[in-house]
C-alpha cells in the first residue's frame, strides 16, 4: 500500500506542476528541440518508477542549483537510469526551476514510454537515458537556425566574426561576448571537462559560421553545447523573455516549492498509516 500510494503521489505532483507551468504562458520558455529513443519501457514497470523518481529529483534540485546530474540505481542493470538538467547560467533560480518544470512537463507527451529522451528549451536542457551519457563528449548536431541574410553589412559581420573568435578562445562553461549591437552566448553541459567543453564550443562556432554565413542571427546546438549570436535589428533569442517572465516565474517557483513540501509531508503521513495498518493487522 505504501509504495503504491507514494507512486500515485509522485505522479500527481508532476501533473500539478505541469498544469502550473502551462498556465504561466506569458513567461514560458520557448521549445527549441526534443528527441526520443527508439526503445520503449513497459508501463507500471520498475523503470517507469525510476523515471518518476528522477523527475522528482530534477525538479527539486532545480530550485537551488542551475545544473545537476543523477543516477537512479535499480536491482537490474537495464533499469538503471541516468539524467541531468542544465539551465542557462544567467537565469535566476526561480526562472531555472520554472524552466526545468516546463521541460519535464513536455517530456512525457513528447516521448511517451521512451527509455531515453531529451528536450531543449530556450533557458534549459533536460535529458535522461538508460545508457550512461554523463561525462561523455558528444558533438552530434541537434538543431540549427539561421536568420535572414545581411551579407551587405560587412562591418557588422566582421564584428560578429571577431566576437565568435573571442568566445571560442575564452574559457569556462558559459561564455558571452559582443559590442555595438552584436551579441553572442555559448554554453556547455556541466558534465563536460574543461577540455571537452573547449572542443565542443569550438565545433559549435565553426558550424555556426559555416551554416549561417551572413545571417542576422544564428543558433547552433550540439548534443553537449551550443553557440548563438544576434546582430542589431535581430531579436536576441537567448534573453528575449527573461525580464518579462520573471514575475510569473517567481509565482510558479513558489508553487513548486509548496508542492514539494506538501508531497513530502503526504508521503510521511501515508508511510505512518501503512505502518499503523500493518501493526493492527498482526
Secondary structure, DSSP 8 states (H G I E B T S, - for coil): -HHHHHHHHHHHHHHHHHHHHHH-GGG---EEEEEE-S-B--TTSHHHHHHHHHHHHHHHHTTT-SEEEEEE--SSGGG-EEEEEEE-TTS-HHHHHHHHHHHHHHHHHHSTTBSSEEEEESSEEEEEESS--TT-----EEEEEE--B-TT-HHHHHHHHHHHHHHHHS-SSEEEEEETTEEEEEEE-TTS-HHHHHHHHHHHHHHHHHHHTTBSEEEEEESSEEEEEE-TTS--TTTTTTTTTHHHHHHHHHHHHHHHHHHHHHHHHHHHHHHHHHHHH-
